[in-house]
Amino acid sequence: MRYRSLGRTGMEVSAHCLGTMMFGAVGNPDHDACVRIVHAALDRGINFVDTADMYSAGESEEIVGKALRGRRDDVVLATKVHFQMGEGRNRSGNSRRWIVRAVEDSLRRLDTEWIDLYQVHRPDHTTDVEETLSVLGDLVRAGKIRAFGCSTFPAEELVEAHHTAERRGLPKFRTEQPPYSVLARGIEADVLPVAQRYGMGVLTWSPLASGFLTGRYRLGEPVDLTSGRAARTPARFDPAIPGNLAKLEAVEKLIELADGIGCTLPELAVAFPLAHPAVTSVIIGPRTMDQLESLLGGASLVLDDAVLDRIDEIVPPGTNLYHPDGVWQPPALADAALRRRPPGDRAAG
């Protein structure tokens, strides 16, 4: 396993990061099995583990806490805050009030005294970014977290946060965690260049494109929309939808490419993000031990320029064949009222 500097934090992390979104009720409810997956990943050289408070409503953090007992000092541990936790108001977002509460909850579930990387899971347009940066800086000084970053922030939000920190003398986001895969390359146009400019570490998620790059879904074959990811988000998998057809067509070409270089489609998919100079670590999120082993099997795979050129032909650089973030949209897109003048003010004359 190779290791890379996590931006300018001074921490070194493995090129593969173990993602734990599938630990708990949403994926694998067997805590002992999940603990064994964590231990196997650590034994293979992974020293970077990523979770979030909202994964299975905190259960994922609890499992990770169990798995790291006795091995905590050897691991760079990352978690996230933002999404609703439980019922009631003021239990989500990026406000000082919620972050101060949420970090204590995460520390308790993770059974640790500190978090190495605390990430803001999505932007919050109801909270001034200065408020968020300020409280995160306070948590660093209090010793509860070592560094902080963000996840799935558009490039303009990264720029605003960076400039706000400089103007106000506040600490900056040191990392960004965006979705990135062969089928979702939009961040190559803006997020990745901005992250490079600011010296941010980048840990990417969903290299298998929500399962499309596992080889499970094939052109011309029926898709079971009643189970798994397809049941939760059928619009992403229904082959009758034109956008999904484009993904399936690309998958067939990618399978042919993988076969030609003697690797599996998942191995090709996980190796692809690591070829970008802005990417520090790629998050792999296995649900089972077999999935972990299959993903780590391609750890030594190097994609040469000819392979990357062929990938560029199949999915051009900067192109998204689907919208990779299924849980958040900028308010300007999600709220029609923000894109429409009052009817009486829409005419030109």
C-alpha positions in Angstrom: 0.0 0.0 0.0 1.3 3.4 -0.9 0.9 6.5 1.3 0.5 10.1 0.4 0.4 13.4 2.3 -3.1 14.5 3.1 -2.9 18.0 1.7 -1.0 20.2 4.1 -2.2 18.6 7.3 1.1 16.8 7.8 -0.7 13.4 8.0 0.2 10.5 5.7 -2.6 8.3 4.6 -3.0 5.2 2.5 -3.9 5.5 -1.2 -7.0 3.5 -0.4 -9.3 4.7 2.4 -11.8 2.3 4.0 -15.3 3.8 3.8 -17.8 2.4 6.2 -21.1 3.7 4.9 -22.2 0.0 4.4 -21.6 -0.9 8.1 -24.8 -1.1 10.1 -28.5 -1.4 9.3 -28.2 0.1 5.8 -25.7 -2.5 4.6 -24.1 -5.1 6.9 -25.8 -5.3 10.3 -23.4 -7.9 11.6 -21.0 -5.9 13.8 -18.5 -8.7 14.2 -18.3 -9.2 10.5 -17.7 -5.5 10.0 -15.0 -5.4 12.6 -13.2 -8.2 10.8 -13.4 -6.2 7.6 -11.8 -3.2 9.3 -9.0 -5.4 10.8 -8.4 -7.1 7.4 -8.1 -3.6 5.8 -5.6 -2.5 8.4 -3.6 -5.7 8.0 -3.3 -4.9 4.3 -1.8 -1.5 5.0 -4.8 0.8 5.0 -4.4 3.4 7.7 -7.3 5.7 6.7 -10.9 5.0 7.8 -13.8 7.3 6.9 -17.3 7.3 8.4 -20.1 9.7 9.1 -22.5 10.4 12.0 -25.5 9.8 9.7 -24.4 6.4 8.4 -27.1 4.0 9.8 -27.9 6.8 12.3 -24.6 6.5 14.1 -24.3 2.7 14.0 -21.4 2.9 11.6 -19.4 5.1 14.0 -20.1 2.6 16.8 -18.8 -0.3 14.8 -15.7 1.6 13.8 -15.1 2.5 17.4 -15.3 -1.2 18.3 -12.9 -2.2 15.5 -10.2 0.4 16.4 -9.9 -0.5 20.1 -6.2 -1.2 20.7 -5.3 0.1 17.2 -6.5 3.7 17.4 -3.0 5.3 17.3 -2.2 3.6 14.0 -5.3 5.0 12.1 -6.2 8.4 10.6 -9.8 8.5 11.5 -12.3 10.7 9.6 -16.0 11.3 10.2 -18.5 13.9 9.1 -21.3 16.2 10.3 -24.3 17.9 8.6 -27.3 15.6 8.0 -30.3 15.3 10.3 -29.7 13.1 13.3 -32.9 12.2 15.1 -36.1 14.1 15.4 -36.5 17.8 16.2 -35.0 21.1 15.1 -31.4 22.2 15.2 -30.1 18.7 14.9 -28.4 19.1 11.5 -26.5 21.7 9.4 -23.3 23.5 9.9 -24.1 25.9 12.8 -21.9 26.2 15.8 -24.8 25.0 18.0 -25.1 21.7 16.1 -21.4 21.0 15.4 -20.5 21.4 19.1 -23.1 18.8 20.0 -22.5 16.5 17.0 -18.7 16.2 17.6 -19.3 15.1 21.2 -21.8 12.5 20.0 -19.3 11.2 17.4 -16.5 11.0 19.9 -18.6 9.0 22.2 -19.8 6.6 19.4 -16.3 6.2 18.1 -14.9 5.6 21.6 -12.0 8.0 21.0 -10.6 11.2 22.5 -10.0 12.8 19.1 -11.0 12.8 15.5 -8.2 13.2 12.9 -10.3 14.6 10.1 -13.7 16.2 10.8 -15.6 16.9 7.6 -18.6 19.1 6.8 -20.8 16.6 4.8 -22.5 19.2 2.6 -22.8 23.0 2.3 -25.4 24.7 4.4 -26.7 28.0 2.9 -28.6 28.9 6.1 -25.3 29.2 8.0 -22.5 31.7 7.3 -19.4 29.8 6.3 -17.5 32.0 8.7 -19.6 30.6 11.6 -18.6 27.0 10.5 -14.9 27.7 10.1 -14.8 29.5 13.4 -16.3 26.6 15.4 -14.1 24.0 13.6 -11.1 26.1 14.5 -12.2 26.1 18.1 -12.5 22.3 18.1 -8.9 22.0 16.8 -7.6 24.2 19.6 -9.7 22.2 22.1 -7.9 19.0 20.9 -11.2 17.3 19.9 -10.2 17.3 16.2 -6.8 17.5 14.4 -7.9 18.9 11.1 -11.1 19.6 9.2 -12.4 19.5 5.7 -15.5 19.4 3.6 -17.4 16.9 1.4 -19.1 17.4 -2.0 -18.7 21.1 -2.0 -18.9 22.8 -5.4 -15.8 24.6 -6.6 -17.3 28.1 -5.9 -18.1 27.0 -2.3 -14.4 26.0 -1.8 -13.3 29.4 -3.1 -15.7 31.3 -0.9 -14.6 29.3 2.2 -10.9 29.8 1.4 -11.3 33.6 0.9 -13.5 33.9 4.0 -10.8 32.2 6.1 -8.1 34.5 4.7 -10.2 37.7 5.3 -11.2 36.7 8.8 -7.9 35.0 9.9 -9.6 31.6 10.4 -8.3 28.1 9.7 -9.1 26.7 6.3 -10.7 23.5 5.0 -7.7 21.2 4.4 -9.5 18.5 2.5 -12.4 17.9 0.1 -14.3 14.6 -0.4 -16.0 14.6 -3.8 -17.7 11.8 -5.8 -15.4 10.8 -8.7 -15.5 7.9 -11.1 -15.1 7.0 -14.7 -18.8 7.8 -15.2 -18.8 11.0 -13.1 -15.9 13.1 -14.1 -17.4 16.6 -13.7 -15.1 17.6 -10.9 -12.1 17.4 -13.3 -13.2 20.8 -14.7 -13.3 22.7 -11.4 -13.2 21.0 -8.0 -10.0 19.2 -8.5 -8.1 22.2 -10.0 -9.3 24.4 -7.1 -8.2 21.8 -4.6 -4.8 21.6 -6.2 -4.5 25.4 -6.1 -5.2 25.5 -2.4 -3.1 22.5 -1.5 -6.1 20.5 -0.3 -6.1 16.8 0.2 -8.7 15.0 -1.8 -10.4 11.7 -0.8 -12.9 10.6 -3.5 -16.0 8.5 -3.0 -18.1 6.2 -5.2 -15.4 5.0 -7.5 -17.8 2.2 -8.6 -20.5 4.8 -9.6 -23.2 3.5 -7.2 -22.6 -0.1 -8.4 -22.6 0.5 -12.1 -18.9 -0.2 -12.4 -19.1 -3.6 -10.5 -20.3 -5.3 -13.7 -23.5 -6.3 -12.1 -25.6 -4.1 -14.4 -25.2 -5.0 -18.1 -26.7 -3.6 -21.4 -29.7 -5.6 -22.5 -30.1 -7.4 -19.2 -33.1 -6.8 -16.8 -32.4 -4.9 -13.6 -34.0 -5.9 -10.3 -35.5 -2.7 -9.0 -36.9 -4.3 -5.9 -33.7 -4.8 -3.9 -30.4 -3.1 -2.9 -29.4 0.3 -4.3 -31.8 -0.1 -7.2 -34.8 -0.3 -4.9 -33.7 2.9 -3.0 -33.0 5.0 -6.1 -34.7 3.3 -9.1 -34.3 6.3 -11.3 -30.6 5.7 -11.3 -30.9 2.1 -12.5 -34.0 1.7 -14.6 -32.7 0.9 -18.1 -35.8 2.5 -19.6 -34.5 5.9 -18.6 -32.2 7.3 -21.4 -29.5 8.5 -19.1 -29.1 5.1 -17.6 -28.7 3.6 -21.1 -25.7 5.9 -21.7 -24.1 4.5 -18.5 -24.8 0.9 -19.6 -23.3 1.5 -23.0 -20.1 3.0 -21.4 -19.9 0.0 -19.0 -19.8 -2.5 -21.9 -16.8 -0.6 -23.5 -15.1 -0.4 -20.1 -15.5 -4.1 -19.5 -13.9 -4.7 -22.9 -11.0 -2.4 -21.9 -10.5 -4.1 -18.5 -10.5 -7.5 -20.2 -7.8 -6.3 -22.6 -5.4 -5.3 -19.8 -6.1 -8.4 -17.7 -8.1 -6.8 -14.8 -11.6 -6.7 -13.6 -14.0 -3.8 -14.1 -14.0 -2.9 -10.4 -10.2 -2.9 -10.3 -10.1 -0.6 -13.3 -12.7 1.7 -11.7 -10.8 2.0 -8.4 -7.5 2.6 -10.1 -8.8 5.4 -12.3 -9.2 8.2 -9.7 -5.7 7.5 -8.3 -4.3 8.5 -11.7 -5.3 12.1 -11.2 -2.6 14.2 -9.5 -5.1 16.0 -7.3 -6.4 12.8 -5.7 -4.8 11.7 -2.4 -6.9 8.6 -1.5 -9.8 6.7 -3.0 -12.6 5.5 -0.6 -13.6 1.9 -1.0 -16.8 1.0 0.8 -17.1 -2.8 1.0 -20.1 -4.5 2.6 -18.5 -7.9 2.8 -15.1 -9.4 3.2 -15.2 -10.7 -0.4 -15.9 -7.2 -1.7 -12.9 -5.9 0.3 -10.6 -8.6 -1.2 -11.8 -8.0 -4.7 -11.2 -4.3 -4.5 -7.8 -4.6 -2.9 -6.8 -7.2 -5.5 -6.1 -4.3 -7.9 -4.1 -2.2 -5.5 -0.9 -2.5 -7.7 -2.7 -1.8 -11.0 -1.2 1.1 -13.0 -3.3 2.5 -15.8 -0.9 3.7 -18.5 -1.5 6.6 -20.9 -3.0 4.4 -23.6 -5.6 3.0 -21.2 -6.4 6.5 -19.9 -6.7 7.8 -23.5 -9.2 5.0 -24.2 -11.2 5.9 -21.0 -11.2 9.6 -22.3 -12.8 8.3 -25.5 -15.5 6.4 -23.7 -16.3 9.2 -21.2 -14.7 12.5 -22.1 -12.9 14.4 -19.4 -15.1 16.6 -17.2 -18.3 14.7 -18.2 -20.9 13.4 -15.8 -23.1 10.6 -17.3 -25.2 11.0 -14.2 -25.6 13.4 -11.2 -23.4 11.7 -8.6 -24.9 13.3 -5.5 -28.3 11.9 -5.0 -29.0 13.6 -1.6 -28.2 17.3 -2.1 -28.6 20.0 -4.7 -27.7 23.7 -4.6 -30.7 25.7 -3.4 -30.8 27.6 -6.7 -31.7 24.3 -8.4 -33.7 22.7 -5.7 -36.0 25.7 -5.1 -37.9 26.9 -8.1 -38.7 30.2 -6.3 -35.0 31.1 -6.4 -34.9 30.8 -10.2 -38.1 32.7 -11.0 -39.0 36.3 -10.8 -42.5 37.2 -9.6 -44.9 36.8 -12.6 -45.5 40.5 -12.9 -41.7 41.2 -13.2 -40.9 38.7 -16.0 -41.8 40.7 -19.1 -39.1 42.6 -20.9 -41.4 45.5 -21.5 
